[in-house]
Amino acid sequence: MCKPQHYGINYSINPWMDVNNGADYNKSIQQWNDLEAKIKELGATVKLVEPAEDLPDMVFTANAALILKNGNAIVSHFAHKERAKEEEHFTKWFVDNGYKVHHTSIIFEGAGDALFFGDILIGGHGFRSDVTFYEEISISYATVRLVDPYFYHLDTCFCPLEGTDYMIWPGAFDGITNQFFKLLKGNEISVPENEARQFACNAVRIGRNVILPEGCPVTMQMLCDKGYIPHPLDMSEYIKSGGACKCLTLVI
């Protein structure tokens, strides 16, 4: 995670971001602190990367890299110039922490667009990652196409849970992609559209615990019905930027 000392909506690079509807700084600090505290309460360890003054979106560490086995990290190559300088800061952190760092010249935004479902990497593309990136990696993968600009990263509309369980907002994908998800034969939790737009799928799973934005009662009930324990948190100031719980974390 990355503390939000410099977080703010200083530009617009997705439909959620409006420089005239800025984040409340004090609330954003409190919401981030609450998320960190909840993650620790549920038994996970948090490591921090140093925030940079001119990089307000560095707080969204999900986009830092794709973490592979044996300490390998493929650092992201951001689609927008506003985030490009994040690459050097994340690279330094991974090097300093003993990772084998790899770079790509292809546009790719890390665990925002690439999520493991069992042993298969589900690779999102359409807005922030180029589909050809996935041809560079030597692991099993399947690509899925995002078509709604409000769900510009895979982790805004798809969340692997335990085993073959997953949450999804089908409206974010094209028809072929939705057919692919059906072929997975997993246990699908299809969230309602209004809760998808509250970033219900942008959740952090720790065991059977699922941390998600508040305001998603239907999704929470479906999670309970599947044996999960939902933990709702106020994420309003980050939703203004197009992110929530998952976007603020990177599993390493």
N, C-alpha and C positions, 0 to 999 in steps of 0.2 A: 504494500500500500504506500501511498504518498500523501503526506499531510497537505491540507488544502489552504495553506497560508497565502498562496497566490492565485487561488481559484477565483474565477469571475467569467462573465460572458462578455468578452472583449471583441468578439467577431462572430460571424455566422457561417458555419460550414455544414449545417444540416437544418432541416425544417423546424426543429424545436428551438433553435437558438435565435434570440431576438435581443439585440443590444439595448433596445428600449425597455426590455423586461428583464433586468439584471437580477442576479442572485443576491439574496440577503446574506451578507458576509457572515454575520454572527450565527445565523441559523445554519448556514452551510458547515461551519466549524462544528457546531453541536451535532448535526446529523452525521457527520463523518466520525466524530468521537463515539457516538452511540453505536454506529456500525462496527467500529474497531472493538469496542467493549463487548458487544454481542458475540462477535467472532471468537474473542478470547474466552468468554463465558462458556461457549459451546466446545471448548477444548482445543482450538487451533492456535498456532503461533503466528504472530504478525511480525514481518520484517519490513523495514522502511527504507525507501529510496529518498534521497534529499530533493526537496522541491526546488525548482528554478524560477526566479522572479518573473521572467518573460514568457513563461510557459504555463498558462492557466489550466490547460487540459491535461497536464502531466499527472494530475490527480487520478485520471482514468487509466490505471496501470494495467487493466486487462489488455490494452492495446500495445503493451510494451514488446511482447515477444510470443513466440510459440515455444513452449517448453516440451522437449522430448526426453526420452530415457537417457540414462547414463550421463546426466549433467550437461546435455546439449541444449542451447537456446538459439533460436533463429530470431534475431532482432528485427522488428518491424521496419518497413520502408513506407512512410506515411503518404497518403494520397494528397494531402493539403500542405502547402508551404507553412501554414501557421503552426503545424505540429512537427515539422521536419527536424528541428533542433532537439526534440526529445530523444531522438535516436542515439546521440552521443552520450547523453546522461544515462540512459538505460544500458547502453553498451558498457560504460564504465562500471555500473553496479554489478552487472553479471560477471565481468572480468574479475572485479575485486572479490566476488563471492565464489570464485572457483569454477564458473561455468565455461564450457567450451562454446565460444560465441561464433555464430555464423551470420553472414549478411546476405541480403538478396537485393538485386537491382530491380526486382519486380514489385509493383505496388502490393502491399500486404500489411494487414493491421492486426497481427497476432491473435491472441485468444479472444479478441472481439469477434473474429470471423472464423476461427478454427477451434472446434470443440470435439473432444473424444467421446464417442458413444461406444462403450466397451473398448474393443481394440481397433475400431474404425475411426479415423479422423473425418469428421463432417466439416467440409470446407465451404464457407459461404463466399459468394461473389456477386457482383452486380453494382456495387456502389463504392466500397472502400478497399476491396482486394481483387486483384486480377486472377481469373480462373487459371491462368498458366502457371501461377506460383506453385500450385499443388503438384505439378509435373516434376518439380525440382526435388521433392522429398521422397525418400525411399521407404515409405510406410503405406499401409493400406488406407485408402481414402475414398470418399465419395463427395462430389461437389453438388451444392444446392444453390439455386438462383433466387436472390432477393429482388422483389419488384416494387415494393412500397418504400418510398424515400424516408418515411417516418421510422422505418425499421431497417436502417442502413447497415447495421452489423448483425451477424447471426445471433449473438448473445442477447439481442433485444427481443427476440421472438422464438427462441429455442433454448431449452435448458435440460440437459441430461440429468437424470436423478440416479437412484440406485438401480443396478441391474439393467433391465430393459425399459424402465420407466422414463418418461420424459414429458416436459411441458412444451406446448407449442401454440403459436398463433398462426394458423394456416393461411390467413389472408396476406401474410408477408411474402409468400412464395408463389412461384408460377405453378401451373398445373402439373407439369412433369415432376417437379420437386415434391409436390404433395403425394403423387403416386409413389414416389420413392419412399417417403416416410411410411406409407401404408405397407410397403413391401418389407420394411424392417420388422414387422410383426411385433412391435414393442407395445407397451402399455401406455397409451397416449392420454395425456391430460390436455384437452383442447380448451384453452382459456377463452372467455368471452371477449369480444372486441374492445369494450370499454375498459376492461381490466388489462388487456394487452397494451392499451395506450396509457395505462398507469404503470407500465413496465413490470407486470406480473412475472413474465418469463426471465427478467433480468435479476435472477435470484442466486444466492450463495447456498450451496448444499454442504452441510457438515454432518455426515452420517445420515440419520433420519430427520435431521433438523434442516429447515429451509428458511433462510432469511430473505424476505421479499418486501417490496414497498407496501405501505398501508393503503387501504382503499380497494382491496381485492378480495372481498368476502366469498365470492363464488369459487375462486381459485383456492382460497384457504380451505374451504369445505371439501373440495375435491382432493386436496392434499391429505387432509385428515382421513378421508374415506380410504385412501391408499396406505394409511399407516404412517404418514409423515407428521411432523410437528412444525407448523408454520410460526414464524416470528416476524410480525409486521413492524416496519420502521418507517418513520417519516423521511421521505427522500425528495421532497418537493423542490429543493434548490438545485438538485442535480438533474431531476427530470427536465428542468428548464433548459439544460444543455443537451438533453437526449441521452441521459444515462441514469443508472441507479446502483443497486447493491453490487451486482456482478461487475459492472464497468469499473467500480472503484477497487477491484481486487484482481490479483493474478495468482493462481495456484502454482506454487513452485516445488 
